[in-house]
């Protein structure tokens, strides 16, 4: 076995992770940095979740995963050890080569590290393209593990207050402040927010707003992938 093939089984490059994010791959990104390293670089890779590096057995039990990328500060002992433990537990896991520093050196998208925030987000059940875009951004980047509560627009504030939820709207900084710093994504979101026949058809087909949003998430993924390819060209 060559050194390169061994590395491919234990590590993955930042550009390869970015490509998988754009493609909407079923991939978990686990950030195991210690507090000191998080304070020196208070940013995250979009869609990642934080977890203690010594807690991989608990992570594997709490969050079923098939494919996982582990991130630490420099891609050395913490991510390598945590990824190895996940592999021992039956999870396909690799360390991010270069860690978060390597990611930043590549100029790839990041999200600000903020508090854990709401575990519930309320959205307008009318299901406008704006709301679908917000739903997709929550699902893919801002709060992947949160519950999305679709309610009439007039009840957004009341439900948010009673259920300790955030309001997923583009005029609210508590929502937009959790989105990736990524100009390409801004262009994609504007395309989604303009809507189109697919979005109008989904409103007629799906009465349940959760089902409607989930049916449109892959469409949003395709718009992101197409936008990234056009930009690269």
C-alpha positions as CSV (number, residue, x, y, z in Angstrom):
1,X,0.0,0.0,0.0
2,X,1.4,3.4,-0.9
3,X,1.7,6.3,1.4
4,X,-0.9,8.3,-0.7
5,X,-3.5,5.5,-0.5
6,X,-3.1,5.4,3.3
7,X,-3.5,9.2,3.5
8,X,-6.6,9.0,1.3
9,X,-8.2,6.6,3.9
10,X,-7.4,8.8,6.9
11,X,-7.5,12.4,5.5
12,X,-9.5,14.5,3.0
13,X,-8.5,17.9,1.5
14,X,-10.4,21.1,2.1
15,X,-11.3,21.5,-1.7
16,X,-12.7,17.9,-1.7
17,X,-14.8,18.7,1.4
18,X,-16.0,21.9,-0.3
19,X,-17.0,20.0,-3.4
20,X,-19.0,17.5,-1.3
21,X,-20.8,20.4,0.5
22,X,-21.8,21.9,-2.8
23,X,-23.0,18.6,-4.1
24,X,-25.2,18.1,-1.0
25,X,-23.4,14.9,0.0
26,X,-24.6,13.0,3.0
27,X,-21.6,14.0,5.1
28,X,-21.3,15.0,8.8
29,X,-18.6,17.6,9.7
30,X,-17.5,17.3,13.3
31,X,-15.4,20.1,14.9
32,X,-13.4,18.8,17.8
33,X,-11.3,21.9,18.5
34,X,-10.6,22.8,22.1
35,X,-11.8,26.1,23.6
36,X,-8.4,27.9,23.2
37,X,-8.4,27.1,19.4
38,X,-12.0,28.1,19.0
39,X,-11.3,31.4,20.6
40,X,-8.4,32.1,18.3
41,X,-10.5,31.4,15.2
42,X,-14.2,31.7,16.2
43,X,-15.5,30.4,12.9
44,X,-16.9,27.1,11.7
45,X,-17.2,25.2,8.4
46,X,-20.8,25.5,7.2
47,X,-23.0,22.7,8.5
48,X,-20.4,21.5,11.1
49,X,-21.3,20.7,14.7
50,X,-19.0,20.9,17.7
51,X,-18.2,17.8,19.8
52,X,-15.5,17.0,22.4
53,X,-12.7,15.1,20.9
54,X,-12.9,12.5,23.7
55,X,-16.6,11.9,23.1
56,X,-16.6,10.0,19.8
57,X,-18.4,6.9,21.2
58,X,-21.2,9.2,22.5
59,X,-21.4,10.9,19.2
60,X,-21.6,7.7,17.3
61,X,-24.4,6.5,19.6
62,X,-26.3,9.8,19.5
63,X,-25.9,10.6,15.8
64,X,-25.9,7.8,13.3
65,X,-23.4,8.6,10.5
66,X,-22.1,6.9,7.5
67,X,-19.5,9.4,6.3
68,X,-17.8,11.9,8.6
69,X,-15.1,14.6,8.4
70,X,-13.4,15.6,11.6
71,X,-11.9,19.1,12.0
72,X,-9.4,20.4,14.5
73,X,-7.0,23.3,14.5
74,X,-4.2,22.0,12.3
75,X,-5.4,18.6,11.2
76,X,-3.1,16.8,13.6
77,X,-3.5,14.8,16.7
78,X,-7.1,15.7,17.7
79,X,-8.8,15.2,14.4
80,X,-6.6,12.2,13.5
81,X,-7.3,10.5,16.8
82,X,-11.0,11.3,16.8
83,X,-11.4,10.1,13.2
84,X,-9.5,6.9,14.1
85,X,-11.8,6.2,17.0
86,X,-14.9,6.7,14.8
87,X,-13.5,4.3,12.3
88,X,-13.0,1.8,15.1
89,X,-16.7,2.3,15.9
90,X,-17.7,1.5,12.3
91,X,-18.0,5.0,11.0
92,X,-16.3,6.0,7.7
93,X,-14.3,9.0,9.1
94,X,-11.4,11.1,7.8
95,X,-9.6,14.1,9.3
96,X,-9.6,17.4,7.4
97,X,-6.1,17.9,6.1
98,X,-4.7,21.1,7.5
99,X,-7.6,21.6,9.9
100,X,-9.5,24.9,10.2
101,X,-6.3,26.8,9.4
102,X,-5.9,25.0,6.1
103,X,-9.6,25.7,5.3
104,X,-9.1,29.4,6.0
105,X,-5.9,29.5,3.9
106,X,-7.9,28.2,1.0
107,X,-10.4,31.1,1.4
108,X,-13.3,28.7,1.7
109,X,-16.7,29.6,3.2
110,X,-17.1,30.0,6.9
111,X,-19.9,30.8,9.4
112,X,-19.4,32.9,12.5
113,X,-19.2,30.9,15.7
114,X,-22.1,32.0,17.8
115,X,-23.9,30.5,20.8
116,X,-25.9,27.3,20.2
117,X,-29.0,29.3,19.7
118,X,-32.5,28.1,19.2
119,X,-33.3,24.4,18.6
120,X,-36.5,25.5,16.9
121,X,-37.1,28.0,14.1
122,X,-40.4,29.3,12.9
123,X,-41.2,30.0,9.2
124,X,-44.1,31.4,7.3
125,X,-46.4,28.4,6.4
126,X,-47.4,30.2,3.2
127,X,-44.1,28.8,1.8
128,X,-42.9,31.7,-0.3
129,X,-39.6,31.2,-2.1
130,X,-38.1,33.4,0.7
131,X,-39.3,31.0,3.3
132,X,-38.0,28.0,1.3
133,X,-34.6,29.6,0.9
134,X,-34.5,30.2,4.7
135,X,-35.6,26.6,5.4
136,X,-32.9,25.2,3.1
137,X,-30.2,27.4,4.7
138,X,-31.2,26.2,8.1
139,X,-31.1,22.6,7.0
140,X,-27.8,22.8,5.1
141,X,-25.8,25.4,7.0
142,X,-27.2,27.4,9.9
143,X,-28.9,24.9,12.1
144,X,-29.0,21.4,10.6
145,X,-30.3,19.7,13.8
146,X,-33.1,22.2,14.6
147,X,-36.8,21.7,14.2
148,X,-38.6,23.8,11.6
149,X,-42.0,25.0,12.7
150,X,-44.2,26.3,9.9
151,X,-47.0,28.6,11.2
152,X,-49.2,31.4,9.8
153,X,-47.2,34.6,9.3
154,X,-49.4,36.4,11.8
155,X,-48.3,34.0,14.5
156,X,-44.5,33.9,13.8
157,X,-43.6,36.2,16.7
158,X,-46.1,34.6,19.2
159,X,-45.0,31.1,18.5
160,X,-41.3,32.1,18.6
161,X,-41.9,33.6,22.0
162,X,-43.8,30.7,23.5
163,X,-41.6,28.0,22.0
164,X,-38.3,29.7,22.6
165,X,-37.7,29.7,18.8
166,X,-35.9,31.8,16.3
167,X,-37.6,33.5,13.4
168,X,-36.1,32.5,10.0
169,X,-36.5,35.6,8.0
170,X,-34.0,37.6,5.9
171,X,-34.8,40.8,7.7
172,X,-33.6,39.4,11.1
173,X,-30.0,39.5,12.0
174,X,-30.3,36.6,14.5
175,X,-31.0,34.5,11.5
176,X,-28.7,36.1,8.8
177,X,-25.9,36.3,11.4
178,X,-25.7,32.5,11.3
179,X,-25.3,32.1,7.5
180,X,-22.1,31.3,5.7
181,X,-19.8,34.1,4.6
182,X,-19.8,33.0,1.0
183,X,-20.6,35.4,-1.9
184,X,-21.4,32.5,-4.2
185,X,-24.1,31.3,-1.8
186,X,-25.6,34.9,-1.8
187,X,-26.1,34.6,-5.5
188,X,-27.7,31.2,-5.2
189,X,-30.1,32.3,-2.5
190,X,-31.2,35.3,-4.7
191,X,-32.0,32.8,-7.4
192,X,-34.1,30.6,-5.0
193,X,-35.8,33.7,-3.6
194,X,-37.0,34.7,-7.1
195,X,-38.9,31.4,-7.2
196,X,-40.2,29.7,-10.4
197,X,-42.5,27.0,-11.7
198,X,-41.0,24.3,-9.5
199,X,-41.7,26.3,-6.4
200,X,-45.2,27.2,-7.4
201,X,-45.9,23.5,-8.3
202,X,-44.7,22.3,-5.0
203,X,-47.1,24.6,-3.2
204,X,-50.0,23.0,-5.0
205,X,-48.7,19.4,-4.6
206,X,-47.7,19.4,-0.9
207,X,-50.2,20.7,1.7
208,X,-47.8,19.9,4.6
209,X,-45.3,22.8,4.6
210,X,-42.6,20.6,6.1
211,X,-43.0,18.0,3.4
212,X,-43.0,20.8,0.8
213,X,-39.8,22.3,2.1
214,X,-38.1,18.9,2.2
215,X,-39.1,18.2,-1.3
216,X,-37.6,21.5,-2.5
217,X,-34.3,21.2,-0.6
218,X,-32.8,19.0,-3.4
219,X,-33.8,21.7,-5.9
220,X,-32.0,24.2,-3.9
221,X,-29.0,21.9,-3.8
222,X,-29.0,21.7,-7.6
223,X,-29.2,25.4,-7.9
224,X,-26.1,25.7,-5.6
225,X,-24.2,23.1,-7.6
226,X,-25.0,24.7,-10.9
227,X,-24.1,28.2,-9.6
228,X,-20.8,26.9,-8.3
229,X,-20.0,25.3,-11.7
230,X,-20.9,28.4,-13.6
231,X,-18.7,30.5,-11.3
232,X,-15.8,28.1,-11.7
233,X,-16.2,28.3,-15.5
